[in-house]
Amino acid sequence: MQKILILMSETGGGHRASAEALKEGFLHYFPGQVQVEIVDLLMQHLPGPLNLLPKSYTFLANQAPQVWKWLWNLTADVAFSRWLMSTVARLSRKPVQLLFQKANPDLIISVHPLVQELTLDTLQFMGEKKPFVTVVTDLATAHPLWFHPGVDLCFIASKATLPRALQAGLQPAQIREFGLPIRLAFSEPTVSRRLLREKLAMQPDLPTALLIGGGDGIGKLEEIAKHISAALANGENPAGQLVVICGKNQALKARLAHIAWPIPTIINGYVANIIEWMACSDCIVTKAGPGTIAEALSQGLPLILSGYIPGQEEGNISYITEANAGVYEPGATEIAETIKKWFNPTNNHLQAMGQNARRLSQPKATSDIVHEIANYLAGMIREN
């Protein structure tokens, strides 16, 4: 039984989602052969006050984006960021060492940019050499801290991040481009859209706009939903229907549920079956989070990107728009008008963008990453 330790932190939902997707992949393809543990290294194992830093991320990224952008750019210098994290690593050796001794993994995977230096410094301090792999969970704009020449393998999600990896000192032989890890269900065929819509109590024949605010239900969801609804309203013959996913934002869900919508509208909180909602939609409105983008692309969903976190999500805008798989519209009025235009029966643009989205997608990324890591681990075992 091989023991795999996946290191992440709860700074946004994407790192946890990628870690869970990788764990699912290992257990699915290698049942009874691997034991996988996911650990929040930063919040659970760093000494105070360093363990409080991840909690500031959500506030800064969503409530003070310009401050976050300043911090992101400040640490984007490779030499400075490496020095900063080496200092943090020295202060954190003892608790990280205790974690590694207790877990005793055969292989370590990082899905967070702040983990590389902490792991490699501690392993060197312990005098141990364990296979260590980075799986980058940023789609197009990756912070330099993702890339450390001391890792065995580094998986990137797109060619857009390759120059940063090489600039940070990684060699081409260390790098694999397989896409962003997403749940295995996104690589499997779904039942027909009509059956899904019947199951989800949707109108069977109306075009559907899916509006998502991420796991925390952040963003201008209420304003955008109202504008979309008004734009698609047409008396007894609405031009489309709307599904809103509020995530964990129960206050928003309750508020939206009490609105008398002029078009067929479904309001959800957190949903475990997001793939079904995507599979029966015609377009998606979301901020430029890499995980949601990767999932939507796998379903051939044209995207309207309504916002982004400065720094790591900026490149996702051009990644989508340059492939003509979606548009960037930060204004609620513009979002609604775009959907109204797309849902016009004489407009073929939506279908073309859906095809571009599927071409850009890498739905088998999780399978490819898991098998590559397993092959590498098997090779290391044979050598020893």
FILUMZA-764651 format. One record per residue (C-alpha): residue number from 0; x, z, y. Coordinates in Angstrom, 1 decimal, padded with zeros to 4 digits. Layout:
N
<node k="NUM" px="X" pz="Z" py="Y"/>
...
***
This chain:
384
<node k="0" px="000.0" pz="000.0" py="000.0"/>
<node k="1" px="001.6" pz="-001.2" py="003.3"/>
<node k="2" px="000.9" pz="001.0" py="006.3"/>
<node k="3" px="000.3" pz="-000.8" py="009.6"/>
<node k="4" px="000.1" pz="001.1" py="012.9"/>
<node k="5" px="-001.6" pz="-000.7" py="015.9"/>
<node k="6" px="-000.8" pz="000.7" py="019.3"/>
<node k="7" px="-003.1" pz="000.2" py="022.2"/>
<node k="8" px="-004.7" pz="002.1" py="025.1"/>
<node k="9" px="-008.2" pz="002.2" py="026.6"/>
<node k="10" px="-007.4" pz="000.4" py="029.8"/>
<node k="11" px="-010.3" pz="-002.0" py="029.8"/>
<node k="12" px="-012.1" pz="-002.9" py="026.6"/>
<node k="13" px="-010.0" pz="-005.9" py="025.6"/>
<node k="14" px="-007.1" pz="-004.0" py="024.0"/>
<node k="15" px="-009.4" pz="-002.0" py="021.8"/>
<node k="16" px="-011.3" pz="-005.2" py="020.8"/>
<node k="17" px="-008.1" pz="-007.0" py="019.9"/>
<node k="18" px="-006.9" pz="-004.1" py="017.9"/>
<node k="19" px="-010.2" pz="-003.8" py="016.0"/>
<node k="20" px="-010.2" pz="-007.6" py="015.3"/>
<node k="21" px="-006.7" pz="-007.4" py="013.8"/>
<node k="22" px="-007.6" pz="-004.4" py="011.7"/>
<node k="23" px="-010.7" pz="-006.2" py="010.5"/>
<node k="24" px="-008.5" pz="-009.2" py="009.6"/>
<node k="25" px="-006.0" pz="-007.2" py="007.6"/>
<node k="26" px="-008.6" pz="-005.4" py="005.7"/>
<node k="27" px="-010.6" pz="-008.6" py="005.0"/>
<node k="28" px="-007.7" pz="-010.8" py="003.9"/>
<node k="29" px="-005.7" pz="-008.1" py="002.1"/>
<node k="30" px="-008.2" pz="-005.6" py="000.7"/>
<node k="31" px="-006.5" pz="-002.7" py="-001.1"/>
<node k="32" px="-003.1" pz="-003.8" py="000.0"/>
<node k="33" px="-002.9" pz="-002.4" py="003.6"/>
<node k="34" px="-003.8" pz="000.7" py="005.4"/>
<node k="35" px="-004.4" pz="000.1" py="009.2"/>
<node k="36" px="-004.5" pz="002.8" py="011.8"/>
<node k="37" px="-005.3" pz="002.2" py="015.5"/>
<node k="38" px="-003.8" pz="004.7" py="018.0"/>
<node k="39" px="-004.1" pz="005.1" py="021.7"/>
<node k="40" px="-000.5" pz="005.7" py="022.4"/>
<node k="41" px="-000.7" pz="006.2" py="026.2"/>
<node k="42" px="-003.6" pz="008.6" py="026.4"/>
<node k="43" px="-003.2" pz="010.5" py="023.2"/>
<node k="44" px="000.6" pz="010.8" py="022.8"/>
<node k="45" px="002.3" pz="010.6" py="026.2"/>
<node k="46" px="003.1" pz="013.9" py="028.0"/>
<node k="47" px="001.2" pz="014.9" py="031.1"/>
<node k="48" px="000.8" pz="013.6" py="033.7"/>
<node k="49" px="001.8" pz="010.2" py="032.2"/>
<node k="50" px="-001.2" pz="010.3" py="029.8"/>
<node k="51" px="-003.5" pz="010.3" py="032.8"/>
<node k="52" px="-002.3" pz="006.9" py="034.1"/>
<node k="53" px="-004.6" pz="004.7" py="031.9"/>
<node k="54" px="-007.6" pz="006.5" py="033.4"/>
<node k="55" px="-006.8" pz="005.1" py="036.8"/>
<node k="56" px="-006.9" pz="001.5" py="035.6"/>
<node k="57" px="-010.7" pz="001.0" py="035.6"/>
<node k="58" px="-011.1" pz="002.5" py="039.0"/>
<node k="59" px="-008.2" pz="000.5" py="040.6"/>
<node k="60" px="-009.1" pz="-002.8" py="038.9"/>
<node k="61" px="-012.7" pz="-002.6" py="039.9"/>
<node k="62" px="-013.0" pz="-000.4" py="042.9"/>
<node k="63" px="-009.6" pz="-001.0" py="044.6"/>
<node k="64" px="-008.5" pz="-004.5" py="043.4"/>
<node k="65" px="-006.0" pz="-005.1" py="046.2"/>
<node k="66" px="-004.2" pz="-001.9" py="045.3"/>
<node k="67" px="-004.1" pz="-002.9" py="041.7"/>
<node k="68" px="-002.8" pz="-006.4" py="042.7"/>
<node k="69" px="000.0" pz="-004.7" py="044.7"/>
<node k="70" px="001.0" pz="-002.6" py="041.7"/>
<node k="71" px="000.8" pz="-005.6" py="039.4"/>
<node k="72" px="003.1" pz="-007.6" py="041.6"/>
<node k="73" px="005.4" pz="-004.7" py="042.3"/>
<node k="74" px="006.1" pz="-004.3" py="038.5"/>
<node k="75" px="006.2" pz="-008.1" py="037.9"/>
<node k="76" px="009.9" pz="-008.1" py="038.4"/>
<node k="77" px="011.4" pz="-008.0" py="034.9"/>
<node k="78" px="014.4" pz="-005.8" py="035.8"/>
<node k="79" px="012.4" pz="-003.3" py="037.8"/>
<node k="80" px="009.6" pz="-003.1" py="035.2"/>
<node k="81" px="012.1" pz="-002.7" py="032.3"/>
<node k="82" px="013.9" pz="000.1" py="034.3"/>
<node k="83" px="010.6" pz="001.8" py="035.0"/>
<node k="84" px="009.3" pz="001.8" py="031.4"/>
<node k="85" px="012.7" pz="002.9" py="030.1"/>
<node k="86" px="012.4" pz="005.9" py="032.3"/>
<node k="87" px="008.9" pz="006.6" py="031.0"/>
<node k="88" px="010.2" pz="006.1" py="027.4"/>
<node k="89" px="012.9" pz="008.7" py="027.8"/>
<node k="90" px="010.4" pz="011.2" py="029.0"/>
<node k="91" px="008.0" pz="010.4" py="026.1"/>
<node k="92" px="010.4" pz="010.3" py="023.1"/>
<node k="93" px="009.4" pz="013.5" py="021.5"/>
<node k="94" px="005.6" pz="012.9" py="021.2"/>
<node k="95" px="006.1" pz="009.3" py="020.3"/>
<node k="96" px="008.7" pz="010.3" py="017.7"/>
<node k="97" px="006.2" pz="012.8" py="016.2"/>
<node k="98" px="003.6" pz="010.1" py="015.9"/>
<node k="99" px="005.9" pz="007.7" py="014.1"/>
<node k="100" px="007.1" pz="010.4" py="011.8"/>
<node k="101" px="003.6" pz="011.4" py="010.9"/>
<node k="102" px="002.2" pz="007.9" py="010.5"/>
<node k="103" px="005.4" pz="006.6" py="008.8"/>
<node k="104" px="004.3" pz="002.9" py="009.2"/>
<node k="105" px="005.8" pz="000.0" py="007.5"/>
<node k="106" px="005.1" pz="-002.2" py="010.5"/>
<node k="107" px="004.0" pz="-001.5" py="014.1"/>
<node k="108" px="001.9" pz="-003.8" py="016.2"/>
<node k="109" px="001.5" pz="-003.6" py="020.0"/>
<node k="110" px="-001.6" pz="-004.9" py="021.8"/>
<node k="111" px="-000.8" pz="-003.4" py="025.1"/>
<node k="112" px="001.9" pz="-004.3" py="027.7"/>
<node k="113" px="003.1" pz="-000.7" py="028.2"/>
<node k="114" px="004.0" pz="-000.1" py="024.5"/>
<node k="115" px="007.1" pz="-002.3" py="023.9"/>
<node k="116" px="009.7" pz="-000.2" py="025.7"/>
<node k="117" px="008.2" pz="003.1" py="024.4"/>
<node k="118" px="008.3" pz="002.0" py="020.8"/>
<node k="119" px="011.7" pz="000.3" py="020.8"/>
<node k="120" px="013.3" pz="003.2" py="022.7"/>
<node k="121" px="011.9" pz="005.8" py="020.3"/>
<node k="122" px="012.9" pz="003.9" py="017.2"/>
<node k="123" px="016.4" pz="003.5" py="018.5"/>
<node k="124" px="016.5" pz="007.2" py="019.3"/>
<node k="125" px="015.3" pz="008.0" py="015.7"/>
<node k="126" px="017.9" pz="005.6" py="014.3"/>
<node k="127" px="015.2" pz="003.6" py="012.5"/>
<node k="128" px="014.5" pz="-000.1" py="012.3"/>
<node k="129" px="010.9" pz="-001.0" py="011.6"/>
<node k="130" px="009.3" pz="-004.4" py="012.0"/>
<node k="131" px="007.7" pz="-004.4" py="015.4"/>
<node k="132" px="005.3" pz="-007.1" py="016.6"/>
<node k="133" px="003.6" pz="-007.8" py="020.0"/>
<node k="134" px="000.2" pz="-009.5" py="020.1"/>
<node k="135" px="-000.4" pz="-010.4" py="023.8"/>
<node k="136" px="-004.1" pz="-010.0" py="024.7"/>
<node k="137" px="-003.9" pz="-011.7" py="028.1"/>
<node k="138" px="-005.0" pz="-015.3" py="027.9"/>
<node k="139" px="-003.0" pz="-017.1" py="030.7"/>
<node k="140" px="-001.3" pz="-014.7" py="033.1"/>
<node k="141" px="000.7" pz="-012.1" py="031.2"/>
<node k="142" px="002.6" pz="-009.3" py="032.8"/>
<node k="143" px="006.4" pz="-009.3" py="032.1"/>
<node k="144" px="006.1" pz="-006.0" py="030.4"/>
<node k="145" px="004.4" pz="-007.8" py="027.5"/>
<node k="146" px="007.7" pz="-009.4" py="026.6"/>
<node k="147" px="010.7" pz="-007.6" py="025.2"/>
<node k="148" px="013.5" pz="-009.4" py="023.4"/>
<node k="149" px="013.8" pz="-006.5" py="020.9"/>
<node k="150" px="010.5" pz="-007.4" py="019.1"/>
<node k="151" px="010.5" pz="-009.2" py="015.8"/>
<node k="152" px="007.6" pz="-011.5" py="016.7"/>
<node k="153" px="005.5" pz="-012.1" py="019.8"/>
<node k="154" px="002.1" pz="-013.8" py="019.5"/>
<node k="155" px="000.9" pz="-015.5" py="022.7"/>
<node k="156" px="-002.6" pz="-016.7" py="023.3"/>
<node k="157" px="-001.8" pz="-020.0" py="025.1"/>
<node k="158" px="001.1" pz="-022.1" py="026.3"/>
<node k="159" px="000.5" pz="-020.8" py="029.8"/>
<node k="160" px="002.3" pz="-017.5" py="028.9"/>
<node k="161" px="005.3" pz="-019.2" py="027.3"/>
<node k="162" px="007.5" pz="-019.5" py="030.4"/>
<node k="163" px="007.1" pz="-015.8" py="031.1"/>
<node k="164" px="008.1" pz="-014.9" py="027.5"/>
<node k="165" px="011.2" pz="-017.1" py="027.7"/>
<node k="166" px="012.1" pz="-015.8" py="031.2"/>
<node k="167" px="011.9" pz="-012.2" py="029.8"/>
<node k="168" px="014.6" pz="-013.1" py="027.2"/>
<node k="169" px="012.6" pz="-013.9" py="024.1"/>
<node k="170" px="013.8" pz="-016.7" py="021.9"/>
<node k="171" px="011.5" pz="-019.6" py="020.8"/>
<node k="172" px="012.0" pz="-018.4" py="017.2"/>
<node k="173" px="010.3" pz="-015.1" py="018.1"/>
<node k="174" px="007.2" pz="-016.6" py="019.6"/>
<node k="175" px="004.0" pz="-017.8" py="018.0"/>
<node k="176" px="001.1" pz="-019.4" py="019.8"/>
<node k="177" px="-002.1" pz="-018.7" py="017.8"/>
<node k="178" px="-004.7" pz="-017.8" py="020.3"/>
<node k="179" px="-006.4" pz="-014.5" py="021.2"/>
<node k="180" px="-007.5" pz="-012.3" py="018.3"/>
<node k="181" px="-011.3" pz="-012.0" py="018.1"/>
<node k="182" px="-013.7" pz="-010.8" py="015.5"/>
<node k="183" px="-013.8" pz="-012.9" py="012.3"/>
<node k="184" px="-017.5" pz="-013.6" py="012.8"/>
<node k="185" px="-016.6" pz="-015.9" py="015.7"/>
<node k="186" px="-014.8" pz="-018.2" py="013.2"/>
<node k="187" px="-017.8" pz="-018.4" py="010.9"/>
<node k="188" px="-020.8" pz="-020.7" py="011.2"/>
<node k="189" px="-024.0" pz="-019.1" py="012.5"/>
<node k="190" px="-027.6" pz="-019.9" py="011.5"/>
<node k="191" px="-029.5" pz="-022.4" py="013.5"/>
<node k="192" px="-030.2" pz="-021.7" py="017.2"/>
<node k="193" px="-033.9" pz="-021.9" py="016.7"/>
<node k="194" px="-033.8" pz="-019.2" py="013.9"/>
<node k="195" px="-031.6" pz="-017.0" py="016.1"/>
<node k="196" px="-033.9" pz="-017.3" py="019.0"/>
<node k="197" px="-036.8" pz="-016.4" py="016.9"/>
<node k="198" px="-034.9" pz="-013.4" py="015.5"/>
<node k="199" px="-034.0" pz="-012.2" py="019.1"/>
<node k="200" px="-037.5" pz="-012.7" py="020.4"/>
<node k="201" px="-036.4" pz="-015.5" py="022.8"/>
<node k="202" px="-038.3" pz="-018.6" py="023.9"/>
<node k="203" px="-037.4" pz="-021.3" py="021.3"/>
<node k="204" px="-037.0" pz="-024.3" py="023.6"/>
<node k="205" px="-035.9" pz="-023.0" py="027.0"/>
<node k="206" px="-032.2" pz="-023.4" py="028.1"/>
<node k="207" px="-030.6" pz="-020.0" py="028.2"/>
<node k="208" px="-028.2" pz="-018.4" py="030.6"/>
<node k="209" px="-026.3" pz="-015.4" py="029.3"/>
<node k="210" px="-025.1" pz="-012.9" py="031.9"/>
<node k="211" px="-022.5" pz="-010.4" py="030.8"/>
<node k="212" px="-020.8" pz="-007.5" py="032.6"/>
<node k="213" px="-018.3" pz="-006.5" py="030.0"/>
<node k="214" px="-018.4" pz="-003.2" py="028.0"/>
<node k="215" px="-018.9" pz="-001.2" py="031.1"/>
<node k="216" px="-021.5" pz="-003.4" py="032.7"/>
<node k="217" px="-019.5" pz="-003.9" py="035.9"/>
<node k="218" px="-019.8" pz="-006.5" py="038.5"/>
<node k="219" px="-022.7" pz="-007.9" py="040.6"/>
<node k="220" px="-025.0" pz="-008.2" py="037.6"/>
<node k="221" px="-028.2" pz="-007.3" py="039.4"/>
<node k="222" px="-027.7" pz="-009.6" py="042.3"/>
<node k="223" px="-026.6" pz="-012.5" py="040.1"/>
<node k="224" px="-029.6" pz="-012.0" py="037.7"/>
<node k="225" px="-032.1" pz="-012.0" py="040.6"/>
<node k="226" px="-030.6" pz="-015.2" py="042.0"/>
<node k="227" px="-030.6" pz="-017.0" py="038.6"/>
<node k="228" px="-034.2" pz="-015.9" py="038.0"/>
<node k="229" px="-035.4" pz="-017.2" py="041.3"/>
<node k="230" px="-033.5" pz="-020.5" py="040.9"/>
<node k="231" px="-035.1" pz="-021.2" py="037.5"/>
<node k="232" px="-038.6" pz="-020.0" py="038.4"/>
<node k="233" px="-041.2" pz="-022.8" py="038.5"/>
<node k="234" px="-044.5" pz="-021.2" py="038.1"/>
<node k="235" px="-045.8" pz="-021.5" py="034.5"/>
<node k="236" px="-043.0" pz="-024.0" py="033.6"/>
<node k="237" px="-039.7" pz="-022.1" py="034.2"/>
<node k="238" px="-036.5" pz="-024.2" py="034.0"/>
<node k="239" px="-034.8" pz="-021.7" py="031.7"/>
<node k="240" px="-034.6" pz="-018.1" py="030.4"/>
<node k="241" px="-032.1" pz="-015.3" py="031.1"/>
<node k="242" px="-030.4" pz="-012.7" py="028.9"/>
<node k="243" px="-028.5" pz="-009.9" py="030.6"/>
<node k="244" px="-026.0" pz="-007.7" py="028.7"/>
<node k="245" px="-025.5" pz="-004.5" py="030.7"/>
<node k="246" px="-023.0" pz="-002.9" py="028.3"/>
<node k="247" px="-022.8" pz="000.8" py="028.6"/>
<node k="248" px="-024.3" pz="000.9" py="032.1"/>
<node k="249" px="-027.6" pz="002.5" py="031.2"/>
<node k="250" px="-028.6" pz="003.0" py="034.8"/>
<node k="251" px="-028.3" pz="-000.7" py="035.4"/>
<node k="252" px="-030.2" pz="-001.5" py="032.2"/>
<node k="253" px="-033.1" pz="000.9" py="033.2"/>
<node k="254" px="-033.2" pz="-000.6" py="036.7"/>
<node k="255" px="-033.3" pz="-004.2" py="035.5"/>
<node k="256" px="-035.9" pz="-003.4" py="032.8"/>
<node k="257" px="-038.4" pz="-002.4" py="035.5"/>
<node k="258" px="-038.2" pz="-005.6" py="037.4"/>
<node k="259" px="-041.1" pz="-008.2" py="037.1"/>
<node k="260" px="-039.0" pz="-011.2" py="036.3"/>
<node k="261" px="-040.5" pz="-014.6" py="037.2"/>
<node k="262" px="-038.9" pz="-016.3" py="034.1"/>
<node k="263" px="-038.5" pz="-015.1" py="030.5"/>
<node k="264" px="-035.8" pz="-012.4" py="030.7"/>
<node k="265" px="-034.3" pz="-010.0" py="028.1"/>
<node k="266" px="-032.3" pz="-007.0" py="029.3"/>
<node k="267" px="-029.9" pz="-005.4" py="026.8"/>
<node k="268" px="-027.4" pz="-002.6" py="027.0"/>
<node k="269" px="-024.4" pz="-002.6" py="024.7"/>
<node k="270" px="-024.9" pz="-005.0" py="021.8"/>
<node k="271" px="-023.0" pz="-005.2" py="018.5"/>
<node k="272" px="-024.3" pz="-008.7" py="017.8"/>
<node k="273" px="-022.9" pz="-010.5" py="020.9"/>
<node k="274" px="-022.0" pz="-013.5" py="018.8"/>
<node k="275" px="-025.7" pz="-014.1" py="018.1"/>
<node k="276" px="-026.6" pz="-014.0" py="021.8"/>
<node k="277" px="-023.7" pz="-016.4" py="022.6"/>
<node k="278" px="-024.7" pz="-018.7" py="019.7"/>
<node k="279" px="-028.2" pz="-019.2" py="021.1"/>
<node k="280" px="-027.2" pz="-019.6" py="024.8"/>
<node k="281" px="-026.4" pz="-022.7" py="026.7"/>
<node k="282" px="-024.0" pz="-021.2" py="029.2"/>
<node k="283" px="-022.4" pz="-017.8" py="030.1"/>
<node k="284" px="-021.8" pz="-016.0" py="033.3"/>
<node k="285" px="-019.0" pz="-013.5" py="033.1"/>
<node k="286" px="-015.9" pz="-012.2" py="034.9"/>
<node k="287" px="-012.7" pz="-013.8" py="033.7"/>
<node k="288" px="-011.8" pz="-011.3" py="031.0"/>
<node k="289" px="-009.8" pz="-012.9" py="028.2"/>
<node k="290" px="-011.7" pz="-011.5" py="025.3"/>
<node k="291" px="-015.1" pz="-012.7" py="026.5"/>
<node k="292" px="-013.6" pz="-016.1" py="027.4"/>
<node k="293" px="-012.1" pz="-016.5" py="023.9"/>
<node k="294" px="-015.4" pz="-015.5" py="022.2"/>
<node k="295" px="-017.4" pz="-017.9" py="024.4"/>
<node k="296" px="-015.1" pz="-020.8" py="023.8"/>
<node k="297" px="-015.5" pz="-020.3" py="020.1"/>
<node k="298" px="-019.2" pz="-020.9" py="020.5"/>
<node k="299" px="-018.8" pz="-023.9" py="022.8"/>
<node k="300" px="-020.3" pz="-022.1" py="025.7"/>
<node k="301" px="-019.6" pz="-023.5" py="029.2"/>
<node k="302" px="-018.5" pz="-020.7" py="031.5"/>
<node k="303" px="-019.3" pz="-019.6" py="035.0"/>
<node k="304" px="-016.5" pz="-017.2" py="036.0"/>
<node k="305" px="-017.9" pz="-014.9" py="038.6"/>
<node k="306" px="-014.8" pz="-012.8" py="039.3"/>
<node k="307" px="-011.5" pz="-011.6" py="038.1"/>
<node k="308" px="-009.1" pz="-008.7" py="038.1"/>
<node k="309" px="-006.1" pz="-009.6" py="040.3"/>
<node k="310" px="-003.0" pz="-010.2" py="038.4"/>
<node k="311" px="-003.7" pz="-010.6" py="034.7"/>
<node k="312" px="-007.0" pz="-012.4" py="035.0"/>
<node k="313" px="-006.1" pz="-014.8" py="037.8"/>
<node k="314" px="-004.7" pz="-017.5" py="035.5"/>
<node k="315" px="-007.8" pz="-017.5" py="033.4"/>
<node k="316" px="-009.7" pz="-019.3" py="036.2"/>
<node k="317" px="-007.4" pz="-022.3" py="036.2"/>
<node k="318" px="-007.1" pz="-022.2" py="032.4"/>
<node k="319" px="-010.9" pz="-022.8" py="032.1"/>
<node k="320" px="-011.5" pz="-025.0" py="035.2"/>
<node k="321" px="-008.5" pz="-027.4" py="034.5"/>
<node k="322" px="-009.9" pz="-028.0" py="031.0"/>
<node k="323" px="-013.4" pz="-028.6" py="032.5"/>
<node k="324" px="-014.8" pz="-025.9" py="030.2"/>
<node k="325" px="-016.4" pz="-024.1" py="033.1"/>
<node k="326" px="-016.3" pz="-023.3" py="036.8"/>
<node k="327" px="-015.4" pz="-020.5" py="039.1"/>
<node k="328" px="-018.3" pz="-019.3" py="041.3"/>
<node k="329" px="-017.9" pz="-015.9" py="042.9"/>
<node k="330" px="-021.2" pz="-016.1" py="044.9"/>
<node k="331" px="-024.5" pz="-015.2" py="043.3"/>
<node k="332" px="-026.3" pz="-018.0" py="045.2"/>
<node k="333" px="-023.8" pz="-020.6" py="044.0"/>
<node k="334" px="-024.0" pz="-019.3" py="040.4"/>
<node k="335" px="-027.7" pz="-019.7" py="040.4"/>
<node k="336" px="-027.6" pz="-023.2" py="041.9"/>
<node k="337" px="-025.0" pz="-024.3" py="039.3"/>
<node k="338" px="-027.2" pz="-023.1" py="036.4"/>
<node k="339" px="-030.2" pz="-024.8" py="037.9"/>
<node k="340" px="-028.3" pz="-028.1" py="038.2"/>
<node k="341" px="-026.9" pz="-027.7" py="034.6"/>
<node k="342" px="-030.4" pz="-027.0" py="033.2"/>
<node k="343" px="-031.8" pz="-030.2" py="034.7"/>
<node k="344" px="-032.8" pz="-032.4" py="031.6"/>
<node k="345" px="-031.1" pz="-035.4" py="033.2"/>
<node k="346" px="-027.8" pz="-033.7" py="033.7"/>
<node k="347" px="-025.3" pz="-034.3" py="030.9"/>
<node k="348" px="-022.5" pz="-032.2" py="032.4"/>
<node k="349" px="-023.3" pz="-029.1" py="030.4"/>
<node k="350" px="-023.0" pz="-030.9" py="027.0"/>
<node k="351" px="-019.6" pz="-032.3" py="028.0"/>
<node k="352" px="-018.3" pz="-028.9" py="029.1"/>
<node k="353" px="-019.5" pz="-027.4" py="025.8"/>
<node k="354" px="-017.4" pz="-029.9" py="023.9"/>
<node k="355" px="-014.4" pz="-029.1" py="026.1"/>
<node k="356" px="-014.9" pz="-025.4" py="025.4"/>
<node k="357" px="-014.8" pz="-025.9" py="021.7"/>
<node k="358" px="-011.6" pz="-028.0" py="022.0"/>
<node k="359" px="-010.0" pz="-025.2" py="024.0"/>
<node k="360" px="-011.1" pz="-022.5" py="021.5"/>
<node k="361" px="-008.9" pz="-021.0" py="018.7"/>
<node k="362" px="-011.5" pz="-019.2" py="016.6"/>
<node k="363" px="-009.1" pz="-018.8" py="013.7"/>
<node k="364" px="-006.6" pz="-016.9" py="015.8"/>
<node k="365" px="-007.1" pz="-013.6" py="014.0"/>
<node k="366" px="-006.7" pz="-015.1" py="010.6"/>
<node k="367" px="-003.6" pz="-017.0" py="011.6"/>
<node k="368" px="-002.0" pz="-013.9" py="013.3"/>
<node k="369" px="-002.8" pz="-011.6" py="010.4"/>
<node k="370" px="-001.4" pz="-014.0" py="007.8"/>
<node k="371" px="001.8" pz="-014.7" py="009.8"/>
<node k="372" px="002.4" pz="-010.9" py="010.2"/>
<node k="373" px="001.7" pz="-010.3" py="006.5"/>
<node k="374" px="004.2" pz="-013.1" py="005.5"/>
<node k="375" px="006.8" pz="-011.7" py="007.8"/>
<node k="376" px="006.4" pz="-008.2" py="006.4"/>
<node k="377" px="006.5" pz="-009.5" py="002.8"/>
<node k="378" px="009.8" pz="-011.3" py="003.7"/>
<node k="379" px="011.3" pz="-008.1" py="005.2"/>
<node k="380" px="010.4" pz="-006.2" py="002.0"/>
<node k="381" px="012.0" pz="-008.8" py="-000.2"/>
<node k="382" px="015.2" pz="-008.7" py="001.9"/>
<node k="383" px="015.4" pz="-004.9" py="001.5"/>
***
